[in-house]
Amino acid sequence: MPNNLMPNSPMPNPETRSQLSMMLTLADSRLPIGGHVHSGGVEQAIADRVVVDATTLAEFLRRRIATSGLVAASIAAAVADGTIDVPTAQRETDARTPSAAGRRASLAQGRGMRRLAGRLWPQHDWSDHTPRTHLPVISGAVGRISELSGFHTALILVYTTMSGAATAGQRLLALDPADVAVVIADLGSECERVAAAAAVELADLSDPMLDVFAERHERRDMPLFVS
């Protein structure tokens, strides 16, 4: 066994982590931006019978990434590219998230990502993200320190926005995993299109339906997902 694969070998230096490995790490569904805790509105959409099968799940996901996904990705891209600073990005995210429940969900996921960032880059000053940070803002900061482009940072956020919600839909509706995998694959080109638009400028649109879902979900009795 090569020495660098021995169980007691030291952890790799953060400076040696490749951009590709960081992209794969950030796209992992087990992270705070994945679908194991937050459904991205899918749980409420299912409860309200807007999403009932794989077809309507795909329609919901396409709508979500084209609206709130685009907005979040544009903020992440701007932070990654350095066109806006962190305090400004926090304010812009607040302003672009009409639902109070939606803001709380973003901050909850941002807190998890901030914890991960502190573990990966303990030498970096993360004070701008304390005591609160939105998910798109900390994601952009992680993209910047990883030397990812704004486009690739946006693509990661859009993809995880879509795939995390898809996974939640699969669990809640007991869908065939193969059907959901096809949905995710089919939306790949849409994720790229949205990420490309997000990397150009800050988006400022919203989707009232998603805001309503967020508010209704927060008032649910015993929800399975946080949001």
C-alpha positions in Angstrom: 0.0 0.0 0.0 1.4 3.4 -0.9 2.5 5.4 2.1 0.2 8.3 1.4 -2.8 5.9 1.7 -1.8 4.5 5.1 -4.6 4.9 7.7 -2.2 6.9 10.0 -0.9 9.2 7.2 -1.4 13.0 7.8 -4.3 14.8 6.3 -3.5 16.5 3.0 -2.5 20.2 3.2 -5.5 22.4 2.3 -3.3 24.2 -0.2 -2.9 21.0 -2.2 -6.6 20.3 -2.7 -7.5 20.5 -6.3 -10.4 22.6 -7.7 -12.0 19.4 -9.0 -11.9 17.7 -5.6 -13.4 20.7 -4.0 -16.2 20.8 -6.6 -17.0 17.2 -5.9 -16.9 17.8 -2.1 -19.3 20.7 -2.3 -21.7 18.7 -4.5 -21.9 15.9 -1.9 -25.5 15.5 -0.7 -24.3 14.9 2.8 -23.2 18.5 3.2 -25.5 21.2 4.6 -26.4 22.3 1.1 -27.6 18.7 0.3 -31.1 17.2 0.7 -30.8 15.2 3.9 -32.3 17.9 6.1 -33.8 20.6 3.8 -36.3 19.7 1.1 -36.2 23.1 -0.6 -40.0 23.4 -0.5 -40.7 20.0 -1.8 -42.2 18.7 1.4 -44.9 21.4 1.4 -45.4 21.1 -2.4 -46.2 17.5 -1.9 -48.5 18.2 1.0 -50.3 20.8 -1.2 -50.5 18.2 -4.0 -48.5 20.4 -6.4 -45.9 17.6 -6.6 -47.4 14.1 -6.9 -45.0 12.1 -9.1 -41.7 12.2 -10.9 -43.1 14.4 -13.7 -44.5 17.1 -11.4 -41.3 16.9 -9.3 -39.3 17.7 -12.4 -41.5 20.7 -13.2 -41.1 21.9 -9.6 -37.3 21.6 -9.7 -37.1 23.4 -13.0 -39.1 26.3 -11.7 -37.1 26.4 -8.5 -33.6 26.5 -10.0 -34.8 29.1 -12.6 -36.0 31.5 -9.8 -34.6 31.1 -6.2 -31.8 28.9 -7.5 -30.7 31.6 -10.0 -30.8 34.3 -7.3 -28.8 32.3 -4.8 -26.3 31.2 -7.5 -25.8 34.8 -8.7 -24.8 35.9 -5.2 -22.5 33.0 -4.7 -20.9 33.7 -8.1 -20.4 37.4 -7.3 -18.7 36.5 -4.0 -16.5 33.9 -5.6 -15.5 36.4 -8.4 -14.9 39.1 -5.8 -17.3 41.6 -7.4 -19.1 42.1 -4.1 -17.8 41.8 -0.6 -19.3 39.6 2.1 -21.3 42.2 4.1 -22.9 43.5 0.9 -23.7 40.0 -0.2 -25.4 39.3 3.1 -27.6 42.4 2.6 -28.4 41.5 -1.0 -29.4 38.0 0.1 -31.7 39.4 2.7 -33.3 41.8 0.2 -33.8 39.0 -2.4 -35.4 36.5 0.0 -38.9 37.9 0.8 -39.9 35.0 3.0 -38.7 35.2 6.6 -38.9 31.4 6.7 -36.7 31.2 3.6 -34.2 33.5 5.2 -34.0 31.4 8.3 -33.5 28.2 6.2 -30.7 29.9 4.3 -29.0 31.0 7.5 -29.4 27.5 9.0 -27.7 25.9 5.9 -25.1 28.7 5.9 -24.2 27.9 9.5 -23.5 24.3 8.5 -21.4 25.4 5.6 -19.5 27.9 7.8 -18.6 25.0 10.1 -17.3 23.0 7.3 -15.3 25.9 5.9 -13.7 26.4 9.3 -12.6 22.8 9.3 -11.2 22.9 5.8 -9.4 26.2 6.2 -8.8 26.8 9.9 -6.2 29.4 9.1 -8.6 31.6 7.2 -10.5 34.6 8.8 -14.2 33.7 8.7 -15.2 36.6 11.0 -17.3 38.2 8.2 -19.6 35.1 8.4 -20.1 35.2 12.2 -22.5 35.1 13.9 -24.7 34.5 10.8 -24.2 33.9 7.1 -26.5 33.0 4.3 -25.8 29.8 2.3 -25.1 31.6 -1.0 -22.6 34.0 0.7 -20.6 31.3 2.5 -20.7 29.1 -0.6 -19.3 32.0 -2.7 -16.5 32.5 -0.1 -15.6 28.8 -0.2 -15.6 29.0 -4.0 -13.3 32.0 -3.9 -10.8 30.4 -1.5 -10.9 27.2 -3.6 -10.1 29.3 -6.6 -13.2 28.2 -8.4 -14.7 30.6 -11.0 -18.0 32.3 -10.3 -19.6 30.0 -12.9 -18.4 26.8 -11.3 -19.4 28.1 -7.8 -22.8 28.9 -9.2 -23.1 25.6 -10.9 -22.4 23.7 -7.7 -25.1 25.7 -5.8 -27.7 25.3 -8.6 -26.9 21.6 -8.9 -27.2 20.9 -5.2 -30.4 23.1 -5.0 -31.9 20.8 -7.6 -30.5 17.4 -6.5 -31.1 17.9 -2.8 -34.8 18.7 -3.5 -35.0 15.8 -5.9 -33.7 13.4 -3.2 -36.3 14.8 -0.8 -39.1 14.2 -3.3 -37.9 10.6 -3.9 -38.0 9.9 -0.2 -41.3 11.6 0.5 -43.1 10.1 -2.5 -41.3 6.7 -2.4 -40.3 7.2 -6.0 -38.2 4.8 -8.0 -34.6 6.1 -7.5 -33.9 5.4 -11.2 -36.8 7.7 -12.2 -35.4 10.5 -10.0 -31.9 9.9 -11.4 -33.3 10.5 -14.9 -34.9 13.7 -13.7 -31.6 15.0 -12.3 -29.8 14.0 -15.4 -32.3 15.7 -17.7 -32.0 18.9 -15.7 -28.2 19.1 -16.0 -28.3 21.4 -19.0 -30.7 23.7 -17.3 -28.4 23.9 -14.3 -25.6 24.9 -16.6 -27.8 27.6 -18.3 -28.8 29.0 -14.9 -25.3 29.0 -13.6 -24.1 30.8 -16.7 -26.7 33.5 -16.2 -25.9 33.7 -12.5 -22.2 34.4 -13.3 -23.1 37.5 -15.3 -24.9 39.7 -12.8 -27.0 39.6 -9.6 -30.5 38.3 -10.2 -33.4 40.0 -8.5 -36.5 37.9 -9.3 -38.6 35.9 -6.9 -41.3 33.2 -6.9 -44.3 33.9 -4.7 -45.3 30.2 -4.7 -42.0 29.2 -3.2 -42.3 31.9 -0.6 -45.7 30.7 0.4 -44.5 27.1 0.6 -41.7 28.2 2.9 -44.0 30.0 5.2 -46.6 27.2 5.3 -43.9 24.6 5.9 -42.6 26.4 8.9 -46.1 26.2 10.5 -46.5 22.4 9.8 -46.9 20.0 12.7 -44.0 17.5 12.8 -42.4 18.1 9.4 -39.8 15.6 8.2 -37.6 18.3 6.8 -36.4 21.6 8.3 -37.5 23.5 5.2 
